[in-house]
Every structure is written in structure tokens, then in C-alpha cells.
Amino acid sequence: MTIDMKLGLLMLVLLLVAEIAAGEYRKPRTFTMGELGVSLISFFNLALVRATQLAGLTWLLNAFLPAWKGALGSVSPWLVFPVAMLIDDYGNYWVHRMGHTVRWMWRLHKAHHTATNLNVLATMRNNWIFYALIPNTTMAALLYFLGATEAAMGVLGLKIVILNLQHTGVRWDLWLRKFTPTRWLLNGLEKILVLQDYHHVHHGIGRYGNASSNYANMFVFWDHLHGTSMGSPRKHQDAYGLPVGVEAEPWYEQVWWPLFRGSRRVPTVAASAFELPKFSAEDVARAKAVIYLPDGRPVVVSGGAAR
């Protein structure tokens, strides 16, 4: 087991223990196939797809680009790591954004948003195909092949830690904000990194949530660059899950579509009062940046009327 895997497993265990102690798994519907069921199956799917993809990419690189093997072996990992991290994260931003704006990709990413109880086990819930689209495995295979092993482990390890800290139901960030030194630290970090509050906006429904914003995975400046940031409200979300009116497929279709398809749909569980804002044609025309939901509805994310 590599150091990045050990670090990720340690972080997962620590946050899981904290969530259990905080009562996160005593919430309604937690022990159902639509909640923990999808999350646990997704972990199995992730391991299987990532292992297959890593082996396949490694074979292809060795077969067709043998002269490049170990090409970065003599380059300092302190130079390779930041470049690889930026490329990987920017690619992840676009895959994630298209997972909300391209209809067939939304089918693959939708499982990540059907959870109404956000916790660390929900970190990796997605359709099995979506894992192959995320650039993280491709980047890791390429770095290992090029001999930049330390940089590869650094990218994977840092991403695993940050993602787990983002998704946990224990609001560690709001607790740290009670103390002046750590509040100042978080104020500085959130200008660069995607912290828990920023990502909970993306999963949230209600006053402080909007799934059509805050797509960034690691670095917040991608959202600021493309006008898709809703910022950090520094509040507990009203609810989590799909926007009102968006139905969820059965659990097996969420994780294994198109291999398995169901005939029924499950209405969203979130309270009916929590809806995404509606924008007029004038709002859209004046806006600097607009995102279209999979059903065609426009959402103004920059330069529109205040909501």
C-alpha cells in the first residue's frame, strides 16, 4: 500500500469515527440503498474501474511510448507536483462542470447528488463510467510511467485528503471559525483551496446552496475565472440532495447505468420549499455567465440580478 493510499485511508477512518460520534448515521434514511447503499457500492466500483484503467493506460504507454519511460525521473518532484496538480485540477473542473450541464454526463454524475445525508462515505459516489472520465487516474498513470512517482503520490494523496474533508458531515470548518487564529487561517486558505463550506454549497438545497456553482475540486480560482463561484456562506445548509422536481433513478441504475435500467423513478426527498432560483429572459440577457441545467433551465452565476 502506497503512502497516498495510507493517508487517504487514515483520513477516511478518522472522519468516519467523528461522524459516528456526532450522530451523522442516526439521521433518517441513512441505512437505505439510496443513501449508504449507493455510497458503498460506489467505493467498490471506484476501486475496480481505477485499477483496470491504471493497468490499461500503463500497458498502452509502455507499448507505444517506450522511449518516454522514466523521462521525468531526474526532475525534482517539487517542480513536477504543482504543474501536474494544476493540470489535473483544471481538467477535473471541466469534467465536473459538464457532469451538470451535459445531459448524458449528468446521468453519470447524478448519483453524487442523490444523497440527502452528506458524509465522508458519499465522497466517491458516482456512476461507474464517471470515474474513467475524471483525469486523476490518467494523470497518475502518466506520472508513474514518466518516473515522477513522488509527484504522483503527492497529487493523489492531497486530493484524497481534501475531498474527504470537503464531504464530511461534521462541520469542522465552522468549529474552527470560533477561534480567532484558526478563523484567520481558514479565511486565507479559502481564497486558494476548496474547503468544506464552499463545496457544501454545491451539494446544498435552500438559502445557501446551488448545484450549478462551486464546481472546483481543489482550487477555487477556476470558479472565479469562469464565473461559476457562489462563494462560501459559512452556514449550515438547509438540506442536501437533488433540486426539487428532479427525480432519481433506482439505486442500481444510478451506479451501473447503462448496464442496468429501471422503469420507475423516485421523487426528490428534499423539502419543496428549497428550489433553485428562477431567472427571467432579461436576467439571462444581462448576465456575464450563465449555466444551463440538464433540463434546459438557465442559471445566472455572474453579473445577473441579485437573488
matplotlib code that plots the C-alpha trace (Angstrom):
import matplotlib.pyplot as plt

x = [0.0, 1.5, 1.7, -1.1, -3.4, -2.4, -3.0, -6.4, -7.5, -6.4, -8.3, -11.4, -11.3, -10.8, -13.6, -15.9, -15.3, -16.0, -19.3, -20.4, -19.7, -21.6, -24.7, -24.5, -25.6, -28.7, -30.3, -33.4, -33.0, -29.2, -29.3, -31.1, -29.8, -30.3, -28.0, -25.3, -26.0, -25.0, -22.0, -20.6, -21.2, -19.5, -16.3, -16.2, -16.8, -14.2, -11.5, -12.4, -12.5, -9.4, -7.3, -8.5, -7.8, -4.4, -3.3, -4.7, -3.0, 0.3, 0.2, -0.6, 2.2, 4.7, 3.6, 3.5, 5.8, 8.6, 11.2, 9.4, 9.5, 11.2, 11.7, 10.9, 12.9, 15.7, 13.3, 12.6, 9.1, 8.8, 8.7, 6.5, 4.0, 2.5, 2.3, 0.6, -1.8, -2.9, -3.4, -5.3, -7.5, -8.4, -9.4, -11.4, -13.2, -14.4, -15.4, -17.4, -19.0, -20.0, -21.3, -24.0, -24.5, -24.3, -27.3, -25.6, -22.8, -25.4, -26.7, -23.2, -22.7, -26.2, -25.6, -23.2, -26.1, -28.9, -27.5, -29.7, -27.3, -23.8, -21.0, -17.5, -18.8, -20.5, -17.2, -16.8, -20.4, -20.8, -21.8, -19.0, -18.3, -17.8, -14.6, -13.0, -13.7, -12.1, -8.5, -6.9, -6.2, -4.8, -2.5, -1.4, -0.6, 1.3, 3.3, 4.2, 5.3, 7.4, 9.2, 7.6, 6.4, 6.7, 4.7, 2.0, 1.6, 1.5, -1.3, -3.4, -2.7, -3.6, -6.7, -8.0, -7.5, -9.1, -12.1, -12.8, -12.6, -15.0, -17.7, -17.8, -21.0, -19.0, -18.6, -15.0, -14.7, -17.5, -16.0, -12.5, -14.1, -14.9, -11.3, -9.5, -6.2, -7.9, -10.5, -7.8, -6.1, -9.3, -10.0, -6.6, -6.9, -10.4, -9.0, -7.0, -8.4, -11.9, -12.8, -15.8, -18.2, -17.5, -18.2, -21.3, -22.8, -22.6, -24.5, -26.9, -30.5, -32.1, -30.8, -27.1, -27.0, -26.8, -25.6, -24.9, -22.0, -18.8, -17.6, -13.9, -12.3, -9.1, -8.5, -11.3, -9.8, -11.2, -14.7, -13.7, -12.1, -15.2, -17.8, -19.2, -18.5, -21.3, -18.7, -18.7, -21.8, -20.2, -23.5, -25.1, -27.0, -30.8, -30.8, -28.9, -29.9, -31.4, -33.2, -37.0, -38.6, -35.6, -36.3, -33.8, -33.3, -33.3, -30.1, -28.8, -29.3, -27.5, -24.3, -24.5, -26.3, -26.4, -25.8, -28.9, -32.0, -35.1, -38.6, -39.5, -38.3, -38.1, -39.2, -36.7, -36.9, -35.9, -38.4, -40.5, -39.6, -36.0, -35.7, -33.1, -33.7, -35.6, -34.2, -36.1, -35.0, -33.8, -31.7, -30.1, -29.5, -27.7, -25.7, -21.9, -22.1, -25.0, -25.1, -27.8, -29.2, -29.7, -33.4, -32.6, -33.2, -30.7, -29.0, -27.3, -24.0, -22.3, -23.5, -27.2, -29.8, -29.3, -31.2]
y = [0.0, 3.3, 6.4, 8.2, 5.2, 5.0, 8.7, 8.5, 5.5, 7.2, 10.3, 8.3, 6.3, 9.4, 11.3, 8.2, 7.8, 11.6, 11.3, 8.3, 10.1, 13.1, 11.1, 11.6, 8.0, 8.3, 10.6, 9.4, 7.2, 6.7, 2.9, 2.6, 1.5, 5.1, 6.5, 4.3, 1.6, 3.7, 5.1, 1.7, 0.2, 3.3, 2.6, -0.9, 0.4, 3.1, 0.5, -1.8, 0.9, 2.7, -0.5, -1.5, 1.9, 2.3, -1.1, -0.4, 3.0, 1.7, -1.0, 1.4, 3.8, 1.1, -0.3, 2.9, 5.3, 3.2, 5.9, 8.2, 5.8, 7.5, 10.8, 12.8, 10.6, 13.2, 16.2, 17.4, 16.4, 19.9, 21.1, 18.3, 18.3, 21.8, 21.6, 18.2, 19.3, 22.3, 20.4, 17.6, 20.0, 22.2, 19.1, 17.9, 21.3, 20.9, 17.2, 18.1, 21.1, 19.1, 16.5, 19.1, 20.7, 17.9, 15.6, 12.2, 13.2, 14.3, 10.7, 9.6, 12.2, 12.4, 9.7, 12.0, 14.4, 12.0, 11.7, 13.6, 13.0, 14.2, 12.3, 11.1, 7.8, 9.9, 11.3, 8.9, 8.1, 8.3, 6.1, 3.7, 5.3, 8.7, 7.5, 6.8, 10.4, 12.1, 12.9, 11.8, 8.2, 9.2, 11.8, 9.2, 6.6, 9.2, 10.4, 6.9, 6.0, 9.1, 8.3, 11.1, 8.7, 11.1, 13.7, 11.1, 10.1, 13.8, 14.6, 11.5, 11.9, 15.6, 15.1, 12.3, 14.3, 17.4, 15.5, 13.7, 16.9, 18.6, 15.9, 15.0, 15.8, 17.1, 20.8, 21.1, 24.4, 26.1, 24.8, 26.2, 29.6, 30.0, 30.8, 33.8, 32.2, 29.4, 31.7, 33.8, 30.7, 29.5, 33.0, 32.8, 29.1, 29.5, 32.1, 29.3, 25.9, 24.4, 24.0, 22.3, 25.2, 26.1, 22.5, 22.1, 25.0, 22.7, 19.9, 22.1, 23.0, 26.1, 29.5, 28.7, 26.0, 25.9, 22.8, 25.0, 26.7, 25.9, 23.2, 23.5, 20.4, 21.7, 25.3, 27.9, 30.2, 28.0, 29.0, 32.7, 32.5, 31.2, 33.0, 29.9, 30.7, 31.3, 31.8, 30.5, 31.4, 29.9, 28.5, 25.1, 24.0, 23.7, 20.4, 18.2, 16.3, 16.9, 20.1, 19.9, 18.4, 16.3, 12.6, 9.9, 6.6, 3.4, 2.8, 0.1, 2.4, 5.3, 3.3, 0.9, 2.7, 1.9, -1.8, -1.7, 0.4, 0.7, 1.6, 3.6, 7.0, 8.2, 11.8, 14.0, 13.8, 17.4, 19.8, 21.5, 25.0, 24.5, 25.3, 26.8, 30.4, 31.2, 33.7, 35.8, 36.2, 39.7, 38.3, 35.9, 38.5, 40.8, 38.1, 37.7, 34.0, 31.5, 27.8, 25.6, 22.7, 19.3, 20.1, 23.3, 25.8, 28.7, 29.7, 33.1, 32.7, 36.0, 39.5, 38.9, 40.4, 39.8, 36.9]
z = [0.0, -1.1, 1.2, -0.6, -0.1, 3.6, 4.1, 2.4, 4.4, 7.7, 6.9, 6.0, 9.2, 11.4, 9.8, 9.9, 13.6, 14.1, 12.1, 14.1, 17.4, 16.1, 15.2, 11.4, 10.9, 13.0, 10.5, 8.6, 5.5, 6.2, 6.1, 2.8, -0.6, -1.9, 0.7, 2.2, -0.3, -3.3, -1.4, -0.5, -4.0, -5.5, -3.5, -4.9, -8.4, -8.0, -7.0, -9.8, -12.5, -11.3, -11.2, -14.6, -16.1, -14.5, -15.8, -19.3, -19.5, -18.2, -20.9, -23.6, -22.6, -22.4, -25.8, -27.8, -26.0, -24.5, -25.2, -22.7, -19.8, -16.8, -18.7, -15.6, -13.2, -12.8, -12.4, -8.9, -7.7, -6.3, -9.9, -11.3, -8.5, -8.8, -12.6, -12.5, -9.8, -11.8, -15.0, -13.2, -11.2, -14.2, -16.1, -13.2, -13.1, -16.7, -16.2, -13.1, -14.7, -17.8, -15.3, -14.5, -17.9, -20.5, -20.3, -20.6, -18.3, -15.7, -15.8, -14.7, -12.0, -10.7, -8.0, -6.3, -5.6, -4.7, -1.2, 1.3, 4.1, 3.2, 4.8, 4.1, 2.6, -0.1, -1.3, -4.2, -5.1, -8.9, -11.8, -12.7, -16.0, -14.5, -12.7, -16.1, -17.2, -14.2, -15.1, -11.8, -12.9, -16.3, -14.6, -12.0, -14.7, -16.8, -13.9, -12.8, -16.3, -16.6, -13.4, -11.3, -8.6, -5.7, -7.6, -8.5, -4.8, -3.8, -6.2, -5.3, -1.5, -1.4, -3.4, -1.2, 1.9, 0.6, -0.9, 2.4, 4.4, 1.9, 2.1, 5.8, 7.6, 10.7, 10.2, 11.3, 9.5, 11.4, 14.7, 13.8, 13.0, 16.6, 17.4, 16.0, 14.9, 13.0, 11.6, 10.1, 8.7, 7.1, 5.7, 3.9, 2.8, 1.3, -1.2, -2.7, -1.7, -1.9, 1.8, 3.3, 3.3, -0.3, -1.5, 0.7, -1.3, -4.4, -2.6, -0.7, -1.3, 0.1, 1.1, 0.9, -1.9, -5.6, -7.5, -10.6, -8.9, -7.0, -9.4, -8.4, -7.0, -5.3, -6.3, -6.1, -8.7, -11.6, -10.5, -10.2, -13.6, -15.3, -13.2, -11.5, -7.9, -5.3, -2.6, 1.0, 3.2, 6.3, 7.3, 7.8, 4.7, 4.9, 3.1, 0.7, -2.4, -5.8, -6.7, -6.3, -9.3, -10.3, -9.9, -9.0, -10.7, -8.7, -6.8, -9.2, -12.2, -10.5, -10.1, -13.1, -15.9, -18.8, -17.8, -15.7, -16.2, -14.1, -15.1, -12.0, -10.7, -7.2, -6.4, -4.6, -0.8, -0.1, 1.2, -1.5, -0.2, -1.4, -5.1, -7.3, -8.2, -11.4, -13.8, -16.4, -20.1, -19.1, -16.3, -18.7, -21.4, -18.9, -17.2, -17.8, -17.1, -17.5, -16.8, -18.3, -16.3, -17.9, -18.4, -20.2, -17.4, -17.3, -14.0, -13.8, -12.0, -12.6, -13.4, -13.1, -10.8, -7.1, -5.6]

ax = plt.figure().add_subplot(projection="3d")
ax.plot(x, y, z, "-o")
ax.set_aspect("equal")
plt.show()
